[in-house]
Amino acid sequence: MSSPKKIFFVDDDRDFLRGQTIFFSSRGYQVFTAESTDEALKVLERETPDLIFLDLMMEHFDTGFTLSHQIRKDDRFKNVPMVMLSGVASATGQRFDQEAEGLRKWSKLDAFLDKPVTGKELLRVVEEKLGKSGEAAAKEH
């Protein structure tokens, strides 16, 4: 059996990280988390995730964009899908997905999701980007 797919969540919301760890671990994924840019870069020194979720606003309003650029500079992560999570829409009414094409090209991100986001929505993105994994893949074999 192949090793579990690795998902990396970078977000300054500990409750969100805890919830995603429980949700995705119970579905057979290996989950890594970080609460800051520095912590994220340390995790990425030792791990190569299959998918990365980044919060837009952490230390600064644009931390997610800055971090995505840093990650993409490393050849190990050139083909790792990255998804930006943002609460900007709920705070301002401005949705990133309305401008997603230009932002995706500029930021080298694969998708934008507006917060709040449900586990089901995240699972859909994970399965879309990585295919079925964990329990679902094990049942199919």
C-alpha positions as CSV (number, residue, x, y, z in Angstrom):
1,M,0.0,0.0,0.0
2,S,1.3,3.5,-0.8
3,S,2.1,6.0,1.9
4,P,-0.6,8.5,2.8
5,K,-0.8,11.8,0.9
6,K,0.6,14.7,2.9
7,I,-1.4,17.9,3.4
8,F,0.1,21.1,4.9
9,F,-2.1,23.8,6.4
10,V,-0.6,27.2,7.3
11,D,-2.9,29.3,9.3
12,D,-2.7,31.4,12.4
13,D,-6.0,30.0,13.7
14,R,-5.2,27.1,16.0
15,D,-8.8,25.9,16.2
16,F,-8.9,25.7,12.4
17,L,-5.6,23.8,12.3
18,R,-6.8,21.4,15.0
19,G,-10.0,20.8,13.2
20,Q,-8.4,20.1,9.8
21,T,-5.8,17.8,11.4
22,I,-8.6,15.7,13.0
23,F,-10.8,15.8,9.8
24,F,-8.1,14.8,7.3
25,S,-6.1,12.4,9.6
26,S,-9.3,10.4,10.1
27,R,-9.6,10.1,6.3
28,G,-6.1,8.6,6.0
29,Y,-4.1,11.7,5.1
30,Q,-0.9,12.8,6.9
31,V,-1.4,16.4,8.1
32,F,1.2,19.0,8.9
33,T,0.4,22.4,10.3
34,A,2.2,25.7,11.0
35,E,0.9,28.9,12.6
36,S,3.4,31.4,11.0
37,T,5.7,31.9,8.0
38,D,8.8,31.0,10.0
39,E,7.2,27.8,11.3
40,A,5.9,26.9,7.8
41,L,9.4,27.3,6.3
42,K,10.9,25.0,9.1
43,V,8.3,22.3,8.3
44,L,9.1,22.6,4.6
45,E,12.8,22.1,5.3
46,R,12.0,18.5,6.4
47,E,8.7,17.7,4.7
48,T,7.5,17.7,1.1
49,P,3.7,17.9,1.2
50,D,1.5,16.8,-1.7
51,L,-0.8,19.8,-1.2
52,I,-0.5,23.1,0.6
53,F,-3.2,25.4,2.0
54,L,-2.1,28.9,3.0
55,D,-4.1,31.5,4.9
56,L,-3.8,34.9,3.3
57,M,-3.7,37.1,6.4
58,M,-1.4,36.0,9.2
59,E,1.5,38.1,10.4
60,H,0.6,40.7,7.7
61,F,-2.3,41.3,5.4
62,D,-0.4,39.6,2.5
63,T,1.6,36.9,4.3
64,G,0.0,34.1,2.3
65,F,1.1,35.7,-1.0
66,T,4.6,36.4,0.3
67,L,4.9,32.8,1.6
68,S,3.6,31.3,-1.7
69,H,6.4,33.1,-3.6
70,Q,9.0,31.8,-1.2
71,I,7.7,28.3,-1.4
72,R,7.6,28.3,-5.3
73,K,11.3,29.4,-5.4
74,D,12.2,25.9,-4.1
75,D,12.3,23.4,-6.9
76,R,10.8,20.7,-4.6
77,F,7.5,22.6,-4.6
78,K,7.2,23.7,-8.2
79,N,4.5,21.2,-8.9
80,V,2.9,21.0,-5.4
81,P,-0.7,22.5,-5.6
82,M,-1.2,25.5,-3.4
83,V,-4.6,26.8,-2.3
84,M,-5.1,30.2,-0.7
85,L,-7.7,30.5,2.1
86,S,-8.9,34.0,2.9
87,G,-11.4,35.6,5.1
88,V,-11.3,38.9,3.1
89,A,-14.6,38.2,1.4
90,S,-16.5,37.9,4.7
91,A,-14.8,41.0,6.0
92,T,-15.0,43.2,2.9
93,G,-17.5,41.6,0.5
94,Q,-14.7,41.5,-2.1
95,R,-14.2,37.9,-3.3
96,F,-10.9,36.7,-4.7
97,D,-12.6,34.2,-7.0
98,Q,-14.0,37.1,-9.0
99,E,-10.4,38.0,-10.0
100,A,-9.0,34.5,-9.6
101,E,-7.5,34.1,-13.0
102,G,-5.2,37.1,-12.8
103,L,-4.3,36.4,-9.2
104,R,-3.6,32.8,-9.9
105,K,-1.1,33.6,-12.6
106,W,0.5,36.3,-10.5
107,S,0.7,34.4,-7.3
108,K,1.4,31.0,-8.8
109,L,-1.5,29.6,-6.7
110,D,-3.8,26.8,-7.9
111,A,-7.0,28.0,-6.3
112,F,-8.6,30.5,-3.9
113,L,-11.2,29.6,-1.3
114,D,-13.1,32.1,0.8
115,K,-13.4,31.5,4.5
116,P,-15.3,30.3,6.3
117,V,-14.7,27.0,4.5
118,T,-16.2,23.6,5.5
119,G,-14.4,20.3,5.7
120,K,-16.4,19.1,2.8
121,E,-15.3,22.0,0.6
122,L,-11.7,21.4,1.6
123,L,-12.1,17.6,1.0
124,R,-13.5,18.3,-2.5
125,V,-10.4,20.4,-3.3
126,V,-8.0,17.8,-1.9
127,E,-9.6,15.0,-3.9
128,E,-9.7,17.2,-7.0
129,K,-5.9,18.0,-6.6
130,L,-4.7,14.7,-5.3
131,G,-7.3,12.1,-6.3
132,K,-8.9,9.8,-3.7
133,S,-6.6,9.0,-0.8
134,G,-6.7,7.5,2.6
135,E,-9.6,5.2,3.4
136,A,-11.3,5.9,0.1
137,A,-8.3,4.7,-1.9
138,A,-7.8,1.7,0.4
139,K,-11.3,0.5,-0.1
140,E,-10.9,0.7,-3.9
141,H,-7.9,-1.6,-3.9
